[in-house]
């Protein structure tokens, strides 16, 4: 266990990020078993280390951070670690990347049941299926999903501009007041385009690193490692999935033609539908449906977007179309806390209540003229005017 303690101390000594993600305040840290899921690269490890340092200090005999891809686990089991840690008076075991440890769910369940004084916090891939894992942890575990940085969080970390979160209802009901308060402290449009290209993942904190190359590496690891291991994707089809992502990222969101996509990817229809669902769970794609309760959900989505704009820029084979970028941003930011559906009038329906049309500063809203609770999310404007709300303001939801 000394190897893990040394790693724990080394990582905490280099932890120099004072900023805390909004998820930190949402998690019920009093629970005995906590899961934090998220795509590779969104900052799960940093938040876990921040929690340890903030709550328990650096002493690894009280709270221990352990990454489950450490060489320690080639000779020792997770259960052995828990027994040893508990005997030495340990209180909290923080396990990073549990999906890299075979049989993790069974051993976590045994630790939870066998050591009632011990608290367990673990992180894992967004593909981690806690409900249907080998040992059903759903009754014991509180699970949270972690997204990449919002525009608000990006401003805090990159530019040291401290601003509060805003609810969707406040954005829609008080947009002028809120936009004026934010513009009084910074000029959002000065930073917005940079965020859309290189701000969703916290890679920019590291120096001497090509951002979009790092994003491409993340995609590669999800396709080549996580999808085959966690979703039983045939490794022989990884190249085809990579090609499919390039096609989607290079095009304008369109009414989905599954047969054409299957032909392009050289896969059959059912396999394409299954793989699209896997890519959605892996946080590489966002799939939109016109009715979340409709049985056609089981067949095909109505629209497909890249999960975030940084993926769009990293994978596109052509210049990113501005309309696609705007819509991708909206789906990404809104879907974290709200239900987003494809709209027949306007672009999106939010929580089956609000209709939103996305466009540039000159967008006139003719498509939503006779729709109740309808709004325009307009790029390139600083202040709200009537039902026309700055696009960037939707980046303050978390």
Secondary structure, DSSP 8 states (H G I E B T S, - for coil): -HHHHHHHHHHHHT-------THHHHS-TTSSEEEEEE-TTSSHHHHHHHHHHHHH-S-TTTEEEEETTSGGGGTS-HHHHHHHHHHTT--EEEEE-GGGSTTHHHHHHHHHHH-TT-EEEEEEETT--STTSSS--TTT-EEEEE----HHHHHHHHH--------HHHHHHSHHHHHHHHHTT--THHHHHHHHHH-SSGGGGSSS--HHHHHHHHHHHIIIIIHHHHH---GGGHHHHHHHHHHHHHS------HHHHHHHHT--HHHHHHHHHHHHHTTSEEEE-S-TTSGGGGT--SEEEESSHHHHHHH-SS---HHHHHHHHHHHHHHTTS-EEE-SSSSEEETTTEEEEEE-TT---GGGTT-TTEEEEETT-SS-BTTEEEGGGGGG--
